Amino acid sequence: MKALLLAPQFHLAADHPEPTPGHGEALIEVDLAAICGTDLELLAGYKGFGGVPGHEFVGRVVACDNEDWLARRVVASINLGCGACPECRDHGPEHCPTRRVLGLIGCDGAFAERLVLPVGNLVPVPDDLDDAVAVWAEPLAAARHVLDLPVDWPRARVAVVGPGRLGLLCAQVLAPLCAALTVLGRREASLALPRGLGLTAALAEEAGDSAFDAVVEATGNGGGLALALRLARPRGTVVLKSTYAEPASLDLSLAVVKELALLGSRCGDVPAAVAALARGEVNVAALTEGVWPLSEWQAAFARAAEPGALKVLLRPDAAPGAVKAAPAPGAHPAPPA
């Protein structure tokens, strides 16, 4: 099968061995996959991953020893735990000490024609939910996970730092619940899309020190954390959503002086995210750049890495040149076909 491999650089293999599902596993034909900021960080050495990357996808089960799953459209939770350790039993696989993670740690991912996952990781997709919407299930689950943190969101003045894909998902999730929410960016041009989504947006450099009860940092770079520490009020909260390969050089004394709570936030509840997408609770079409065929992965990754780029989707079976145009900033286009 065709698969995009990181070994040690990206290259497209035309004859990569097709995975074989074992007992309790499903072979899934990938319909759409999405390039995440973490996928871009893999190129810089994040997690030292080698294999097929990609962890955001929607596909169809084509082989499984449980016939109930055959032909079903699915997305998936990406963490594969042992199922036996205290962490797995008490909380789930997200922090299992021997976990594998789809397309990130020890498990080939979705930038291929097919992949294999345990059926316990699969989440059915409603028939009326378009592929280009369903593919957002995993990142939306990560965004909605901020709701599980010990923050009094209804009384909080919140800043979301970083008007990119993940930041705008977090902002759309939180805005209806918070006392006030502002999306902060570095450039005026980056504020058009959040404003088009009905969100309050402003330049980060103009935001006052200690102006927010909670700051969600989603910039994807180390400089965002320093900004978040400045913006959070004493005894406030900084929520960390960014992952990146390069170590951040940071003076954490401000966190000590302000007595800030620093809370990491990673994966979330994928079934709940699918339900939220089905209810139309967030606008993901406005965050979607378009669809590239897997054979044109270089152009797709180049676009995804550009400042201000929206979500780039890959279709394994698409013909070369089948690229959708990017939506205008602030527009709410229909999902790509």
C-alpha positions as CSV (number, residue, x, y, z in Angstrom):
1,M,0.0,0.0,0.0
2,K,1.0,3.7,-0.3
3,A,2.3,5.1,3.0
4,L,4.2,8.2,4.0
5,L,7.2,7.2,6.1
6,L,9.4,9.1,8.5
7,A,12.7,7.2,8.3
8,P,14.5,9.5,9.2
9,Q,13.0,12.0,6.7
10,F,9.6,11.8,5.1
11,H,9.2,9.9,1.9
12,L,6.3,8.2,0.1
13,A,6.5,4.4,-0.2
14,A,4.4,2.8,-2.9
15,D,4.9,-0.8,-1.6
16,H,4.8,-0.4,2.2
17,P,3.5,-3.7,3.8
18,E,-0.2,-3.7,4.6
19,P,-0.9,-4.2,8.3
20,T,-2.7,-7.3,9.3
21,P,-5.3,-7.1,12.1
22,G,-5.1,-9.6,15.0
23,H,-7.7,-10.7,17.4
24,G,-9.8,-7.8,18.5
25,E,-8.3,-5.5,15.9
26,A,-9.7,-3.8,12.8
27,L,-8.2,-3.0,9.5
28,I,-9.3,0.5,8.5
29,E,-9.2,2.1,5.1
30,V,-8.4,5.7,5.5
31,D,-10.7,8.2,3.8
32,L,-9.2,11.4,5.2
33,A,-6.3,12.2,7.5
34,A,-5.3,15.6,8.8
35,I,-1.9,17.2,9.4
36,C,-1.4,18.3,13.0
37,G,1.1,20.7,14.4
38,T,2.6,17.7,16.2
39,D,3.2,16.0,12.8
40,L,5.2,19.0,11.8
41,E,7.3,18.7,15.0
42,L,8.1,15.1,14.2
43,L,10.3,16.4,11.4
44,A,12.2,18.3,14.0
45,G,12.8,15.2,16.1
46,Y,9.8,15.3,18.4
47,K,9.4,11.9,20.2
48,G,12.1,10.4,17.9
49,F,9.3,8.7,16.0
50,G,10.0,6.5,13.0
51,G,7.3,4.9,10.9
52,V,4.0,6.1,9.4
53,P,2.8,9.3,11.2
54,G,-0.7,10.7,11.3
55,H,-3.2,10.5,14.2
56,E,-6.2,12.5,13.0
57,F,-8.3,10.5,10.6
58,V,-11.7,9.1,9.5
59,G,-12.0,5.8,7.7
60,R,-14.0,2.7,7.2
61,V,-13.5,-0.8,8.7
62,V,-12.7,-3.3,6.0
63,A,-11.7,-6.3,8.0
64,C,-12.3,-7.4,11.6
65,D,-13.1,-10.6,13.5
66,N,-16.1,-8.7,15.1
67,E,-18.6,-8.4,12.3
68,D,-20.4,-5.6,14.0
69,W,-17.7,-3.2,13.0
70,L,-17.5,-4.2,9.3
71,A,-18.1,-1.3,6.9
72,R,-18.6,1.2,9.7
73,R,-17.1,4.7,9.4
74,V,-14.9,5.4,12.4
75,V,-12.5,7.8,14.1
76,A,-10.4,6.7,17.0
77,S,-8.9,7.4,20.4
78,I,-5.1,7.4,19.7
79,N,-3.7,6.0,22.9
80,L,-3.1,2.2,23.1
81,G,-2.5,1.2,26.7
82,C,-1.7,-2.2,28.2
83,G,-5.2,-2.4,29.8
84,A,-3.8,-4.1,33.0
85,C,-1.7,-1.5,34.9
86,P,-3.2,0.7,37.6
87,E,-3.2,3.7,35.3
88,C,-5.2,1.9,32.6
89,R,-7.6,0.4,35.1
90,D,-8.2,3.6,37.1
91,H,-8.0,6.3,34.5
92,G,-7.5,5.0,30.9
93,P,-4.6,4.5,28.5
94,E,-3.5,8.1,28.1
95,H,-0.7,7.8,30.7
96,C,0.0,4.0,30.6
97,P,3.8,3.6,31.1
98,T,4.0,1.3,28.1
99,R,1.4,3.0,25.9
100,R,1.7,3.3,22.2
101,V,0.2,6.3,20.4
102,L,-1.1,6.2,16.9
103,G,1.4,7.8,14.5
104,L,3.5,9.2,17.4
105,I,4.9,6.4,19.6
106,G,5.4,2.8,18.5
107,C,2.3,2.6,16.2
108,D,2.0,3.3,12.5
109,G,-0.5,6.0,11.8
110,A,-3.0,7.4,9.3
111,F,-0.8,8.8,6.5
112,A,-1.4,5.6,4.6
113,E,-4.1,3.8,2.7
114,R,-4.8,1.5,5.6
115,L,-4.1,1.2,9.3
116,V,-4.8,-1.2,12.2
117,L,-6.3,-0.4,15.6
118,P,-7.9,-2.3,18.5
119,V,-11.7,-2.1,18.2
120,G,-11.7,-0.7,21.7
121,N,-10.2,2.5,20.3
122,L,-12.8,2.9,17.6
123,V,-15.6,5.5,17.7
124,P,-18.5,5.2,15.2
125,V,-19.2,8.2,13.0
126,P,-22.9,9.1,12.4
127,D,-24.0,8.6,8.8
128,D,-24.9,12.2,8.3
129,L,-21.5,13.6,9.6
130,D,-19.3,14.5,6.6
131,D,-15.8,13.1,6.5
132,A,-14.3,16.6,6.5
133,V,-16.0,17.3,9.8
134,A,-15.5,13.9,11.4
135,V,-11.7,14.1,10.8
136,W,-11.7,16.9,13.5
137,A,-12.8,14.5,16.3
138,E,-9.4,13.9,17.8
139,P,-8.2,17.5,17.9
140,L,-11.7,18.6,19.2
141,A,-11.4,16.0,21.9
142,A,-8.1,17.5,22.9
143,A,-9.6,21.0,22.9
144,R,-12.6,20.0,24.9
145,H,-10.3,18.4,27.5
146,V,-9.8,21.9,29.0
147,L,-13.3,21.6,30.4
148,D,-12.1,18.8,32.7
149,L,-9.5,21.0,34.4
150,P,-10.0,22.5,37.9
151,V,-10.9,26.0,36.6
152,D,-14.0,27.9,37.4
153,W,-14.7,28.7,33.7
154,P,-18.1,30.5,34.2
155,R,-16.4,33.1,36.4
156,A,-13.1,33.3,34.5
157,R,-11.7,36.0,32.3
158,V,-9.9,33.8,29.7
159,A,-7.2,34.4,27.1
160,V,-6.4,31.9,24.4
161,V,-2.9,32.6,23.1
162,G,-2.5,31.5,19.6
163,P,-5.2,32.0,16.9
164,G,-4.3,28.8,15.1
165,R,-6.2,25.6,14.6
166,L,-6.1,24.2,18.1
167,G,-6.3,27.6,19.8
168,L,-9.5,28.4,17.8
169,L,-11.0,25.0,18.7
170,C,-10.3,25.8,22.4
171,A,-11.7,29.2,22.1
172,Q,-15.0,28.0,20.5
173,V,-15.4,25.4,23.2
174,L,-14.8,27.9,26.0
175,A,-16.4,31.1,24.8
176,P,-20.0,30.1,25.5
177,L,-19.0,29.1,29.1
178,C,-16.7,31.9,30.2
179,A,-17.4,35.3,31.8
180,A,-15.2,36.7,29.0
181,L,-12.8,35.3,26.4
182,T,-10.2,36.9,24.2
183,V,-8.1,35.3,21.5
184,L,-4.6,36.9,21.3
185,G,-2.3,36.8,18.3
186,R,0.9,38.4,17.3
187,R,-0.2,39.9,14.0
188,E,-3.3,41.9,13.1
189,A,-4.0,39.6,10.1
190,S,-4.2,36.6,12.4
191,L,-7.2,38.1,14.2
192,A,-9.5,38.1,11.2
193,L,-10.5,34.5,11.5
194,P,-11.4,34.5,15.2
195,R,-13.4,37.6,14.7
196,G,-15.1,35.9,11.7
197,L,-16.1,33.2,14.2
198,G,-17.7,35.7,16.5
199,L,-14.8,35.7,19.0
200,T,-13.2,38.7,20.6
201,A,-9.6,39.0,19.4
202,A,-6.7,41.4,20.1
203,L,-3.0,41.7,19.7
204,A,-1.0,40.0,22.5
205,E,1.4,42.9,22.9
206,E,-1.5,45.1,23.8
207,A,-2.9,42.9,26.5
208,G,-2.1,44.0,30.0
209,D,0.0,42.2,32.5
210,S,-2.0,39.9,34.9
211,A,-5.2,40.7,33.0
212,F,-6.7,37.1,32.9
213,D,-7.8,34.5,35.4
214,A,-6.9,31.7,33.0
215,V,-4.7,31.6,30.0
216,V,-4.8,28.8,27.4
217,E,-1.4,28.6,25.6
218,A,-1.8,27.1,22.1
219,T,0.9,28.8,20.1
220,G,3.0,25.7,19.4
221,N,6.2,27.4,20.4
222,G,8.2,28.1,23.6
223,G,7.6,31.8,23.5
224,G,3.9,31.4,24.1
225,L,4.5,30.1,27.6
226,A,6.4,33.2,28.6
227,L,3.6,35.3,27.3
228,A,1.0,33.2,29.1
229,L,2.9,33.7,32.4
230,R,2.8,37.5,31.9
231,L,-0.9,37.5,31.2
232,A,-2.1,35.4,34.0
233,R,-3.1,37.1,37.3
234,P,-1.6,36.1,40.6
235,R,-3.0,32.7,41.7
236,G,-4.3,32.3,38.2
237,T,-4.0,29.3,35.8
238,V,-2.0,28.7,32.7
239,V,-3.2,25.7,30.6
240,L,-0.5,24.3,28.4
241,K,-1.7,22.8,25.1
242,S,1.5,23.1,22.9
243,T,3.9,20.3,22.1
244,Y,7.1,21.0,20.2
245,A,10.5,19.4,19.6
246,E,12.9,22.2,20.7
247,P,13.4,22.7,24.4
248,A,12.1,26.0,25.7
249,S,14.5,28.4,27.4
250,L,12.2,29.9,30.1
251,D,12.5,31.8,33.4
252,L,9.8,30.2,35.6
253,S,10.4,32.6,38.4
254,L,7.2,34.6,37.4
255,A,5.2,31.4,38.0
256,V,6.6,31.2,41.5
257,V,6.1,34.9,42.3
258,K,2.6,34.9,41.0
259,E,1.8,31.4,42.5
260,L,0.4,30.3,39.2
261,A,-1.1,26.8,38.5
262,L,0.5,25.3,35.4
263,L,-1.8,22.6,34.0
264,G,-0.9,20.4,31.1
265,S,-3.7,19.2,28.9
266,R,-3.5,16.6,26.1
267,C,-6.0,14.1,24.8
268,G,-9.7,14.0,25.5
269,D,-13.0,12.2,25.1
270,V,-13.3,11.3,21.4
271,P,-16.9,10.0,21.6
272,A,-18.0,13.2,23.3
273,A,-16.2,15.2,20.5
274,V,-18.0,13.3,17.8
275,A,-21.3,14.1,19.5
276,A,-20.3,17.8,19.7
277,L,-19.5,17.8,16.0
278,A,-22.8,16.2,15.2
279,R,-24.5,18.9,17.2
280,G,-22.6,21.6,15.3
281,E,-21.1,23.1,18.5
282,V,-18.0,24.3,16.7
283,N,-17.3,25.6,13.2
284,V,-14.5,23.4,11.8
285,A,-15.2,24.2,8.1
286,A,-13.8,27.7,8.7
287,L,-10.6,26.1,10.0
288,T,-10.1,23.8,7.1
289,E,-7.6,24.7,4.3
290,G,-8.5,22.0,1.8
291,V,-7.7,18.5,0.6
292,W,-4.4,17.3,-0.9
293,P,-3.8,13.8,-2.3
294,L,-1.3,11.7,-0.3
295,S,0.9,11.7,-3.4
296,E,1.4,15.4,-3.1
297,W,2.4,15.3,0.6
298,Q,5.3,17.7,0.1
299,A,3.0,20.5,-1.1
300,A,0.5,19.6,1.7
301,F,3.2,19.8,4.5
302,A,4.7,22.9,3.0
303,R,1.3,24.6,3.2
304,A,0.6,23.3,6.7
305,A,3.9,24.8,7.9
306,E,3.2,28.3,6.6
307,P,2.2,30.9,9.2
308,G,-1.6,31.3,9.4
309,A,-2.3,28.0,7.5
310,L,-5.5,26.2,8.4
311,K,-6.0,22.5,8.6
312,V,-4.6,20.6,5.7
313,L,-6.3,17.2,4.9
314,L,-4.8,14.3,3.0
315,R,-6.8,11.8,0.9
316,P,-4.9,8.6,0.2
317,D,-6.9,7.7,-2.9
318,A,-7.2,11.1,-4.4
319,A,-5.9,11.8,-7.9
320,P,-2.8,14.1,-8.2
321,G,-3.7,17.7,-8.4
322,A,-6.9,17.4,-6.5
323,V,-6.3,20.4,-4.2
324,K,-9.1,22.5,-2.7
325,A,-8.5,26.3,-2.6
326,A,-8.1,27.9,0.9
327,P,-11.1,29.7,2.3
328,A,-10.9,33.5,2.7
329,P,-10.0,34.6,6.3
330,G,-13.1,34.8,8.4
331,A,-15.2,32.9,5.9
332,H,-17.4,30.0,6.9
333,P,-17.1,27.7,3.8
334,A,-18.7,24.4,3.4
335,P,-16.6,21.4,4.4
336,P,-14.3,20.2,1.5
337,A,-15.7,17.3,-0.5
